[in-house]
Amino acid sequence: MTPEDLAEDGPLTGADLDRWTVGYDDVTAAVANVIGGLDLAELAAWRAGAAGFLTWRPPREPRDAAAVAALDDGRLAWPFDTELSARYQPPAARLAVTGNVVPTEVLPRLQACPGLGSAILPVVRPPGALRRRPWHWPLRIGVLDDALRDAFAAVRGEELPPELVDVRDVRTDPGGVDLLMVRGTPERVAALVAGRRQVANAVLCVGEPGGPWPAVDAHLALLRATTAAIATAVVPPAAPEEVARRVLRTLRALAHAHPFDVALTAGFDRRVLLAGELAALADSDLPSLVRRRARQLRLDLEGLPMAVGAEPPLDELEALPDGRFDAESHEASRAPELDAEVEAALAQAAVPRFLQVLVGPAAGLDDGVAVGENVLRPGPNAVDVFVGPEEHLAVEPLRGPQFPDAEVFRDPTLERVRLTVVLVPLLPQGEPVRAELDVPRTGRSPAVRLLWTLPGRGRVQARLLVLHRNRLIQTAVLAGRVGGPARLRERLVLWGELARLDDRQPFDRTFVLNHDDAGTPAVVSHADGETTIEAMDEIEAVADRIRDHLRRATALRSVTSESAVATAREILIDVAIEGNDLFVLLERHLGRLGGARRLQVVTARSGRFLPLEMVYDRPAPESGARVCENWLAGRECGPHCFADTDPADPDDTSVVCPAVFWGMSRVIERHHTSLTEPEGTAFLVTTHPTHAQRRLGVTRAVLAASDKVDPADVDATKTMLRVPAERVTSWRDWRDALARAGASPADLLVLMPHTDPAVASLEISADTRRRGQIEKAHVTGGREVHPLVVLFGCDTAGSDEDPAGYATRFMAKGAAAVFSTLTMLLNTHAAALSQQLAGLLVDPGRAEQPLGELVARFRRDAVRGGLVSALSVTAYGDADWTV
C-alpha cells in the first residue's frame, strides 16, 4: 500500500506506520513516524526554539532511517524530562494530529517518540457552547467514585506538598473542577456526566476506548459540550492508587511550568488519547495561569470605587511567572498564598452592589445605556437591568436587595458571572423576554434591555427572575399603574451568607408559582433560555384531586392488613392516573419535561400546591392494574417493568410502577414564602452549602411529640435514632435542650406535633406554641448549627393556600432543611414515617448523599414498605446539602 492508496482506501492505521518502519529500532521508528508527518519548515522553527503546536498530517511517503537521522538533531530521540523545569530546556514538541487517521492506533505510535511532549487531536468549540472557565491553581480534581476518592487520600503527600492537591467528590460537592476523573469507557462516562451537568476544564476517562473511533469521538464531544471542557482524554485502566499517583505526577509536571497536555502525557506514561482546543491549551502552563490571574486581580483592584487599606502583595504575584519553577524555588506553593492575600484585600475593600432597574420609553435610548424615568407608559417600555454600586443619577434606579458579590464570586478564578434575567408579564399576561447579564467581579455591569409592552391604562405587573444555570437566585415584582411611577416590590432572595453559585449543581428547570394583584394564579417555568407562563386553573384542579387521594393514604389505620394493601394499590393507581394528567398538562403548556432530573420550585405570594413528586410520565394504569413485581421484590425498575409483560406493547397499562413517580427518582428542591409586606424583602434560605461547608451531620437529636402520639411510637422513634437523643415534653424544655452548655449542638430536631389551623399552633405534650412564636432559640438554640428538622404530624403541611405550612418558619429561623409533607398525617403515620426517616439518616451503611437524593430514597423505601403516605413527603431547603 502506498500513501496514495491510503487516501483512497481509508484512514491511516497503526499497521500502516508499522509497515513503513519495518527494520527500524523502536526509537528510530517512533521518531520517523513523527518527522514523517511534519512540515520541514515548522520542524526547523521548532528546532530553533519556537513554541506552540506542530501540525502533523498523514505522511505522503515514509522516511527512511537515513532521512530521519538527517532531519533529527537528537531532541526527538532524547527523552523529554518533565522533572526538569521548563525554564531549563527548549519547548517540548507538541503535535496537532490532523487528517484521516485512526487515533486509537496512530497516537500511541507518535507518543512512543521519547522527545515528544504531547500529541493532540484538535477540536473546535461548537457554537453556543458554555463559556470557557479560567483554570485554578492548585487544580481542582473531581472524582465520582469512592475508590478514586480513597486512593487520593491514601497517596496524599507523595510527589508534591498536600496543600497542592485539591480533590473533591463531585457527587456531594458539585462545584466546577479543573480535572474531572471518571472510571469507565467514554460512552459510560458521557452518560454519567451529562446527566449531572458537571462543569470541568478537562475530563479524563480512565478505561478502554470501548468501540470504534467515530463512536468514541462522539462520546468525547458530548463530554466537552456538557461540561464546557477544553480537553477530553482517555487513559488506560489501572488500580485506583496507581491512577491517583499518575495524577500527582501530572501536577508535579505542571508545577515545573510544563503545559497541561505535556504534563498529562508524562504523568500517564505517554498513553493518553487526548482531544482538545489548541488555542486554550497553548498557554495552559502554570506561569501563564498565574500571569492571567494576576492581571485579572489588578483589574479587580482598579475597579473598586475606593482604595484598599494595606497594599496587597500583587506586585510579587505579578513577578512570580518569571521565576525558575524548579524544585527549590517553590513558585507553585507561593502562588496560592499570594492569591489568597490579594483576595482578602479585595473582600475588605468591596462596596455593596445592587441589582438595579431603570424604566423608560423604548424609543430614543441608546442600546446598553441605562437611562429612564421610572414611569410606566402605554406601549413599549425599556426595562434596563444592571448590577452596580449606588449611583447618584438624575433618575434614581429602582434597587433590589444587595447583590451577593462575596457569594457569587467565592471561586477566586471567576472574572465574571453570567446570569439570565427574565421579565415575565403577569398583569396582563404576556410573552416573557430574557437577556444575559454579564456581571464583572467589581464595578458596574453593562445594562441589559428588556421590552415590556403595556396597555393604555390600569394596573400592570411583571415578575423579574434572576437565574444562574436554571437556578433561581432572586426574583422581584415590577408594578404600578400605566402613567404612574414604577415600583420594585416583593423582593425574594434565595442565597445566604455562605452561598457560592459556582459550587452549585444546576437545575434542569425552575418553576415559580405566584398570584398577580388580581388574584390570578400562574406558574412561570424556565429552562435553558426558554421561559413560559401559564394559568394555574387546570393544574390546580389536578393537584386538588391528587391531594384528596393522598389524604386517603394518610387515613389508613394499618399498612399490613389485606384491606389496607388493596386500598394502597387503589391509591397508587388513582395518584398515577392524576399524575399522568398533570404530566400531560405541564408538557402541553411548558414544553418537554421528560428529561428533567433536577427541578426547583419556588412558591411566591401564596402560590398553590404543585405536586411534581406525583408526576407519572408513563401512560396511566388501568383501574385494575397490579403493582409492579420488580418494585415489590426490590429489584431495579425501568421500561422492562412494562415491556416484560408484553414485549409487543411497551406502553402496557396493566401495571402501576411506583418507581415512575418523579418523587422516586428526581431531585426536587422547594422554597416557599408569602410576603406579608409587599414592599419588603424575604430571604427564603438563610444558609447554603459551599465547598467548605456542605455536610450536615447527625450527631445529637432532640425529640418531641404530641399527646396524641402513642408513647410507644415515640420511644420507638428515639430508639431508631441510634445517636444521643433527648425527649422533651414542653417548649421551654425544648429550647433549653437546644441551648444546653456542655452538650454538642443538636443537629437533628424531630417533631411530631398536633396542629390547630385556626390559630396556627403546634402542640407537644399538651404544651402549645403558635407558629409566629417559633424563634431561632427553638431551632438553633443560639448555637453554631443549622439543623435538619423532621416535621411530621397532623396538619403541619398547612392549608391549600399555604402548602408549606410550618416548614418555612423553621427555615427562616436557621434550619438547613425541613422534612415535611404536602398533606396532613394521622399520628400513627407521623410516627412510622419519623422512625423510617430516622433510621435512614443514621444508617451506618448508607453512603453520604445529597439531600435531594436522600429524600427520593426515603420515599422509595417507605412506599415499598407499605407507607403510601410517604408520597407526600417533601423537603424544603437546598438540595445540594449532603447528609
Summary of the structure (lengths in Angstrom):
residues: 883
radius of gyration: 30.6
end to end distance: 62.4
largest distance: 98.3
contacts: 3070
relative contact order: 0.06
helix: 34%
strand: 24%
